Amino acid sequence: MNAKRPLVAFIAIVSLIFLYIPSIAVAVFSVNNAKFGLAWRGFTWKWYEQLLQNEIILEAALNSLFVALVSTAAATVLGTPVPSSSVSFKSFFAFLIGSQSTISATRKSTFWKSSIPIFATP
């Protein structure tokens, strides 16, 4: 914690507590045996068993998983060539179609020198 800014650290800690308390409460009361209310009636997995027996919920969960996997794959495919697109849009589309012939050696070396200093040559 930064000693020069105790107010900022305090606000950050209070904000995190404010954000995490509802999630912790949901997790704790999701295994409560009481159907309603805040009274603790004991530990049970009953609600999760009922959830896993509901066909509509299972179908929705599988649809969500499918959308997440497709979105991740699309983001990976489209996000991978972004560093080469900083050279030019032409190189971005060339990367997408697999043709690197449109990128000149000068542009390649300029790209590597400007974005990753480890590859810079004297």
N, C-alpha and C positions, 0 to 999 in steps of 0.2 A: 504494500500500500504506500502511496506517495505521501510523505509527511507534509509536503507543501500545500496539498489540496485535500484536506480532510473532509470538507463539505462535499466535494465531488465523489469521493470514496463512499461517504455515508449515503448519498443519494443513490449511488449505484447499488449498494448492498440492499437498501430498502426497496428499490425497484425490483431487484431479483427476487427478494422474498415475496413481494406483492404478486409477481408473476408465477412463482412456483407453488404457493400455498393452495390455490384452487386445484392444480393438478395432483398434488399430494392428497388433498381431501377426496377427490374423485377416486383415486387409487385405493385409499383406505376404505371408503364407504362402498366400493364396488364389491367387496367381500363381506359386507355386513349382512347378517341374516334378516334384518328388519326390512320390510318392503318399503316403508315410508319413514321419513323423519331422521333425526340425528341420534336417536337412542341406539346404543350398541347392543345387539341381540346375539352376538356370537359370530364366529368365522364360518363362512360357507363358500363353496364354489358353485352353488346352485344357479346363480344368475349367468355365469359363463356357460354352464351346461345347457341352459335354456337358449342362450344365444347361439350356440353351435348347432342346435337342433332346428333353428329357423332357416328354412330354405331361401327365403327372400334376402335375409341378411348375408347368408353365405354367397349367394349369387352376386350381391352388391360388392362384397369384399373381393371376390375373384375379379370382377370388372375393374375395381379400383387397382388391384395388383397388376392387371394387364395394362391399364392406362399408364401406371407408373413405370413399368418396364419399357413400354414403347416410347414414352417421353424421355426416359434416360438414354435409350439407344439413339433416338433422334438428336438429342442434345449433344451426345458424344460425337456422333458423325458430323453434325454441323459445327460443333465447337472446336473440333480438332484442327481444322485448317485456318482458324482465325489468325494465328500468328503470321502465317504467310500472306494473309489478306492485308496486313499492315503495309506490305510493299506496294500492292496495287490490287484493285478488284480483278484485274485480268489474271493475276496469279492465283487468286482465290478460286475462280471458276476453272482455271487450268488444273488446280489441285483436285477439285471435285470430279473432273472428268478423267483424271489420271495422266494428263499431258503436261509435262514440265518443260516442253520445248519453248513455250512462249516466255519463260522467265529467263532473262539474260543472266550471265554469270556476274555481271556488275550488280544487278539488283539483289541477287542472292547474297553476295558478300556484304553489300550495304545493309541488308536485313540482319544478317548475323552479327555484324559489327555494332549495329545500333541497338539491338534488343538484348543480346547476350554477350556481355563484355568478355567472358571467358574465351570466346572464339575469335576475339579481335586479334589481328596480326599487326605487328609494328610496321 
